[in-house]
């Protein structure tokens, strides 16, 4: 039953949230709204694009523009939005199934392109809406668990962080940094599913799961070090793991070029001239 | 006579000679990949166009970049052309490997021109064929351009049949300029070498000559894929996404050069799903957007086609059809994606399917595709094909002032509170774009209320489905380009869609020439089916016969499912376009 009531901000609608009691997604949603407000972004200029599933229900809680897409295709939709109007603030959100299973191809190639998008992966290691089947990041599943941070680093994301839904202030700060990053910024948000995975979820512990803080001592541009942290044994890390600047995807930069009607006509006539047959 | 048309064995089979009764000249260039068949064909096409001739070509190649048979056939005429012809006058063989399948098309008096470097291979030309062996490879080597035997062949064609050497040179210079002066010089030497060889060594023993051209109205020379790109730009397309796939890629190639001139963007996606997702995202943000693909990519797009329909986002999806299911025959021709265009995507999906019939249509039907997508806020599928993609045609220069461009119904800020999917008489609701204050909403593929909130309440789904379909209720009255030709009443009424139109047009001309009453109808909007136009046509003819290049008779099935018409079918699916002879030369149109 929807009971978690989120904090009211300029970004969130009034009323009950659609998630189960104790679901991390409700906290992630609140944190996202707060970070957007703190970053000075107006709902009118923001587009939040999701796939489908429990996590993607955030779209219907928002006052901003949003696309509730199809499973796995949030990133292409978002990239299209940003390319058509680079002035918009585009945030992508979705579950770990969206990111690492059905949409994994898009994640890899969006990271390579490095557009200015912020991607929040709400990682509960499961497909909650279909009753909790293990997702690719599930450490208790039949197959080897995908290391989310490792994949993001390998694919070329230029901002990689991990946060936890039960540590909201830290999560808000990391999302805020991601929103300001000039490039593809990803925050993997550990967001437990209490309905299907209580007691066996993030680290196998009952109660508040343990994490280790990455800290701010390391060189943020050292990808090999970031990989070693990502793959270290033990409880999950939280914090900013990696941040570099690389040329951004040209298509999503600059403002849309708009011509006057007469200019468009002149250009089109010139195009026709290229194919014109001049008799000789 | 009408009965004869349908079932007679007294069909005028001897009338193949009618094929010869026109003033056109048809040249077929043959080779294997890497021989430069396509380049030579395009140069010859442009040269003939520059001489004031109508030119229409047909090209096909194998899937391999090197090796595999390549064919380029062009037909030149002082008068209007609707096909590249179902006969051939002159065959040019740049490689003997390409010989076998095409020799049988040569009749008495036809010409075979070939590279005599292959003289060691025993050749059995059909009796009565005039053959001209030319040492093309040696002449190319002598000119300092060993790979330019295709250009040598152009010189031979110019000297033997009267193609303008000056115009060939103009076209060559244009194409080779970027490769440097020495490449231009050696190719021009190869051209001159071919011409000189004819003067010094050959005696003309055939009767073919290029017809005389004349100054014409303003004309442009375009491939079908270029014409689609042009139509998209004219319609206001400012975003194109694609993943490389034959035979759609050249649309992207053309747009990559031209879309940015208008402030548009072109995006290379990681797969077909991303490609349509990108276009939908761009359209949601306010740009007129399109994606282009072929069958395999089109299959991948079906889920997002349903999404665009449900979320009411305008988008144009170009499917340049190729042959066969799966990988099929990737470079070959077929019209077999109609079912997946019309019936694809799960659920009740309102969408529009259009098909251009020729290069002229590739411009204008593409404009219409955007206009319909924007007007009705739904996915519009444009079904082109491999033949249109590669063919070149001289068409009247499109008149920009006469092209009507439609934009989506905009959200007005005073409409607060904004209800994105509110019910209207037309079913079309005003659409905001991100950045507009007060227009915020969620575009969603979940069933939703007028305010875009998810709802599975009884009644909501039915009401919203009706709303989305309501948009199409007046489509045929508002826009349904249909062309009809032939006598007002006829024993047989041919119906075709897409590029089969050319073969049907030519067949209708021949039926008319022998006094047989055959009419034809060419719908451009295939779905929703133009029921009124089809029904009126069916009333004016004895028997409707649907001619199409697929096994199942897909359009015939669509017609039979939605009307009381019971069409007969002519279906061919050989991987090459239907010809006029396939229709005109049939013993019966009903078998």
Interface residues (C-beta under 8 A of the other chain):
Chain A: X43 X44 X45 X46 X47 X49 X52 X59 X60 X62 X63 X64 X65 X66 X67 X68 X69 X70 X72 X73 X75 X76 X77 X78 X79 X80 X81 X82 X83 X84 X85 X87 X88 X105 X106 X108 X109 X251 X256 X257 X258 X259 X264 X265 X267 X268 X269 X271 X272 X275 X276 X277 X278 X279 X280
Chain B: X49 X50 X51 X52 X164 X166 X167 X170 X213 X215 X216 X218 X219 X220 X221 X222 X226 X230 X233 X234 X238 X239 X241 X258 X261 X262 X263 X265 X267 X269 X270 X271 X273 X274 X275 X276 X277 X278 X279 X280 X281 X282 X283 X284 X285 X286 X287 X289 X303 X304 X307 X311 X394 X397 X398 X400 X433 X434 X435 X436 X437 X438 X439 X440 X441 X442 X443 X444 X445 X446 X453 X454
